[in-house]
Amino acid sequence: YAIGSLINQHIIFKKLNVRFETNLLQQHASSIIFLVALSLSIETWPSFSAVFDTKLLLAFLYLGIVATALAWTIYFYLLREWGAVRTTSVMYIVPM
């Protein structure tokens, strides 16, 4: 976390003219491509009825929107406002 935060803080936010929403979108898009390629090469295809199960779709939406996108948006906001060291120290102190 600390190395990634320092890279994002010094390269992305200070030297380039990239909005943090754009950076967030690029990271998620590259993650989706990587995970889809990896899962298609390793896992078997699920049945059609299992893919469109309501509980499964709601779980995916919750994990994608609340647990990931919202958390990363808050993380990058804190990274920009607080700095890399203070932001990553929160991740180590809270679990203790």
BELGIRA-V148959 format. One record per residue. N is the residue number from 0. RES is the residue in three letters. D_LAST is the distance of its C-alpha to the last C-alpha in Angstrom with 2 decimals. Layout:
BEGIN
N&RES&D_LAST, N&RES&D_LAST
END
This chain:
BEGIN
0&TYR&16.60, 1&ALA&17.45, 2&ILE&20.94, 3&GLY&21.72, 4&SER&20.69, 5&LEU&22.88, 6&ILE&25.69, 7&ASN&25.60, 8&GLN&25.48, 9&HIS&28.25, 10&ILE&30.45, 11&ILE&30.25, 12&PHE&29.77, 13&LYS&31.82, 14&LYS&34.58, 15&LEU&35.44, 16&ASN&36.58, 17&VAL&34.29, 18&ARG&32.70, 19&PHE&29.09, 20&GLU&30.34, 21&THR&32.63, 22&ASN&29.94, 23&LEU&27.79, 24&LEU&30.89, 25&GLN&31.77, 26&GLN&28.41, 27&HIS&28.56, 28&ALA&32.21, 29&SER&31.73, 30&SER&28.88, 31&ILE&31.19, 32&ILE&34.04, 33&PHE&32.07, 34&LEU&30.59, 35&VAL&34.00, 36&ALA&35.80, 37&LEU&33.41, 38&SER&33.49, 39&LEU&37.28, 40&SER&37.79, 41&ILE&35.63, 42&GLU&35.57, 43&THR&38.58, 44&TRP&39.69, 45&PRO&38.78, 46&SER&41.56, 47&PHE&42.68, 48&SER&41.88, 49&ALA&38.30, 50&VAL&37.63, 51&PHE&38.90, 52&ASP&37.17, 53&THR&36.00, 54&LYS&32.66, 55&LEU&31.95, 56&LEU&33.02, 57&LEU&30.91, 58&ALA&27.83, 59&PHE&28.65, 60&LEU&29.23, 61&TYR&25.95, 62&LEU&23.96, 63&GLY&26.12, 64&ILE&26.32, 65&VAL&23.28, 66&ALA&20.48, 67&THR&21.81, 68&ALA&24.37, 69&LEU&22.93, 70&ALA&19.42, 71&TRP&21.10, 72&THR&23.37, 73&ILE&20.64, 74&TYR&18.91, 75&PHE&22.28, 76&TYR&23.08, 77&LEU&20.02, 78&LEU&20.92, 79&ARG&24.41, 80&GLU&23.67, 81&TRP&20.75, 82&GLY&21.25, 83&ALA&19.49, 84&VAL&17.28, 85&ARG&15.89, 86&THR&15.53, 87&THR&13.64, 88&SER&11.28, 89&VAL&10.22, 90&MET&9.39, 91&TYR&7.08, 92&ILE&5.41, 93&VAL&5.43, 94&PRO&3.80, 95&MET&0.00
END
